[in-house]
Amino acid sequence: MAEAEAIFIGANRQTHVSDVHPTKKFVAFGAGNTIALWNPLSPISRGVYSTLKGHKAEVTCVRFLKNGEILVSASEDKTVKVWGFTEPESSYLKLLQSFDEVHNSSIIAIGVFDEIFATGDSTGLVNLWKLNSDGKVIKIHDFKTKIGVLPLGIAIQEITPGQYLLSLGGSKFNVFIYKFTLIDDEFSDFELVAELEGHEDWVKALAFKKLNEGDYLLASGSQDRYIRLWRIRLNELIDNSDEDENKLTLLSNKQYKFFLSKDRVAINFEALIMGHDDWISAMKWHDTELKLLASSADTALMIWEPDEISGIWICSSRLGEISTKGASTATGSSGGFFASIWFNNGEGTDYILTNGKTGAWRLWKSQDQINWEQTLAVTGSTKKCTDLSWSINGEYLLSTSLDQTTRLYSQWLVEADGTTRTTPTWQEFARPQIHGYDMICISTLSNTRFISGGDEKILRSFDEPKGVAEILKKFCRIELETDIMPESASLPALGLSNKATTDEEQQAPTDGDNQLRETADTNNISYEILNDMKLPPFEDHLQRHSLWPEIEKLYGHGYEIISVDSSPDKQLIASSCRSNTQQHAVIRIFESKNWQELKPNLKLHNLTVTRVKFSPDNKYLLTVSRDRQYGIWERNFEDNSFKLVHENPKAHTRIIWDCSWSPLEMGRFFFTCSRDKSVKVWKQGDEKVELITSTKFGNPVTSIDVHKKTINNKALIAVGLEDGSIIINTFDGSELKEIHAFDEKDTPADRISRINWSVNDGDKLHLAVASHDHSTRIYSISKQIV
């Protein structure tokens, strides 16, 4: 009856936050407090298909154990959780175990080998774990790192049966090597046996590679921008020439020697890999070949392999972006890539994935490991999603987030060659606004214009550029409403305003008869790039070439803007801001045709007005507030002035979070929802407002929306709760009735900040949900549930 058609959620900015299932080839990654599941090989590009709930803080570590039988996750909430499959062939997981008191602080690193894994926290405590034959995870050992060592990278390797090495890197320049024995569940002989010297900064990434029996490589990546390879040999493979006191040694390559049970082990420096321009964040060895994938903060992925003739390690492929000059971690940039995932689909095609600072994944594929082709991956917000607004025709959705972006989602209906897709999917087609302030609210003014507000205290209005309009026409069958629009927009190096560009502005400037050199500031190529695309935009395109030009700023509010709404006739804009006093708890009204503010401001509330909502007939404005009261303002259509006609100082016993109007054909009803866990239905008469019914829910109600059309003479109401639950109700004029509660596995893991019906009323209704769990979700709901 109700299905999640799309889940847009960004990956956390962590290096251990993701892993790929070795046989089913789906990716699990930390996204906010949840674990998102995504199949990058799915032919329909559906994106994230489920999120796992359980953690109470940001997920930092995700790894599969024992050929994918078990998924282990760790978080800033200090807990380790173990997940198993609901069915053997399923790609859905359920929580099996939770360890809540095993770490003292945020867990920041994880290392895995088969059925053994280690987790390290920010106090230096490292726990060793084992998966038993009965499928239960148990802790087998714990130890503290050396004073001042924050564990940032952990890798484990079985050297001989039952004999293991654990390498640990962190906030010291050395790589620490520990040994331990684990035979038949008997753990013993744990000891620090070597401290590998050479790096000049923190060591963040470690990875073992087995070459032959008794011969291994350990790769260590550091913030000094270098990768060091260490050779680990056993017994007769060890070069003992350094022990000959009579031999003249000019160049010494120090060997670290120790015993592992009865086996003698030696570790020596093998090679130095140079080429990255910033911190090494993660590394991954190829499953079958001697090739190393490394991701770094310079927005580059490099594949390193030894030259066949000289043996020198060279870069055979470089993927990613050309980093901006000077934009490095040394200058405060948090860009670059975090995870390194490299796998083969079993049919000869290799895939590489990595996540960046915007939360989006990049995905490349290759059949020869030389020519790599970028293809579509998933995108989503990296912080709380705060508001939603469908376009007037319901063909695309705009969302805002505290990650300072506005994003546009629509259905991918048509291939670039004009053929209709058999299974339409939702994709991000534009990022109209990339801002310097957290975004809080948004409202569409037309199919090609919207207005948004946030922590900046300013409302900004944007128009759709021709480049975005044409890709929406090409892939989504959204027709252009006019040809008179700017080609594209660019964001100046200094400033927050997206600047419109035209054909003339895109030509290289001239100085007399001499053409000046083109630069990023003088030549905007966004329109051409969007126009030539054969697939919906990649993350690189979304960040640089899908901005919408700003057309107006509206001033007046003294604090962060909380709510904005436009009248159905799109002539008026109402907005409110955060406030602890009556002076600032006013509603400001602007005219959209000339952007003038109308006076006087609407004064009633004493605290933040949490929601402003125009009635469907444009005649009334409903306002609700933290002061627990609502107000209804009547509009004078001659001068667009408003007067207060109804108020209720005690409408609810707690904060009123949201409100909505019923369709006009039912009469003039409106709905309010509150922290007191109730939804109340009110009927507005000429003289007074009457409470029709009140319904209690299990949690505070944070969002409500009523579909603009009745179905079977009933109003359809979607209710979002503080715990992420979503409930569909109907209202027949007298009674509010629950008809469907979404399955918990399909709902967000945190508070619903906004819920919004699309105006489309085909066989399926579309419901958009923005949540504090960082996700924007689009559900399809059958009309048969009414």
Helices and strands as residue ranges (DSSP letters): E 2-8, E 18-20, E 27-31, E 34-38, E 48-52, E 59-65, G 66-68, E 70-75, E 80-85, E 93-99, E 107-113, E 116-121, E 125-131, E 137-144, E 151-160, E 163-170, E 175-183, E 186-196, E 203-212, E 215-222, E 227-234, G 235-237, G 241-243, E 255-260, E 263-273, E 280-285, E 292-296, E 300-306, E 313-320, G 329-331, E 341-344, E 350-355, E 361-366, E 373-375, E 385-390, E 396-401, E 405-414, E 420-434, E 439-446, E 449-454, E 459-463, H 466-476, E 488-490, E 499-501, E 510-511, E 514-515, H 526-531, H 539-545, E 550-554, E 561-566, E 572-577, E 586-591, E 597-603, E 609-614, E 620-625, E 630-636, E 641-648, E 656-661, G 664-666, E 669-674, E 678-684, E 689-696, E 701-706, E 715-721, E 726-731, E 736-741, G 744-746, E 752-757, E 764-771, E 776-782, G 783-785
